[in-house]
Amino acid sequence: MTTPRDQLQAMLDSIAQQVPHLLRETDDRDEFWTAFANLTDPPLAAAGPEDFDWVSARITEMLAACGVTPPEA
């Protein structure tokens, strides 16, 4: 069973509010990425196949809004 998009959006909104604080409070980028992954794993896991790309795009957008570029895979 997948999570409805409005619930996914609520999860993402909560994460977006935490990112600026997380950036200020983490000592290095590795620490930031570990903490950020812990925050974003739940909505990614909750998204069904039809919403996974949408959730991923929202995550990328919230990082861009804070001036952060995801590391190369």
MOMO-V801973 format. One record per backbone hydrogen bond with DSSP energy under -0.5 kcal/mol. CO is the residue of the C=O (numbers start at 1). NH is the residue of the N-H. Records with the same first field share a line. If there is no record, write none. Layout:
CO: NH + NH
This chain:
4: 7 + 8
5: 9
6: 10
7: 11
8: 12
9: 13
10: 14
11: 15
12: 16
13: 17
14: 18
15: 18 + 19
16: 20
18: 22
19: 23
20: 24
21: 25
22: 26
28: 32
29: 33
30: 34
31: 35
32: 36
33: 37
34: 38
35: 39
36: 40
37: 41
39: 43
40: 44
41: 45
42: 46
43: 47
46: 3
48: 51 + 52
51: 55
52: 56
53: 57
54: 58
55: 59
56: 60
57: 61
58: 62
59: 63
60: 64
61: 65
62: 66
63: 66 + 68
64: 67
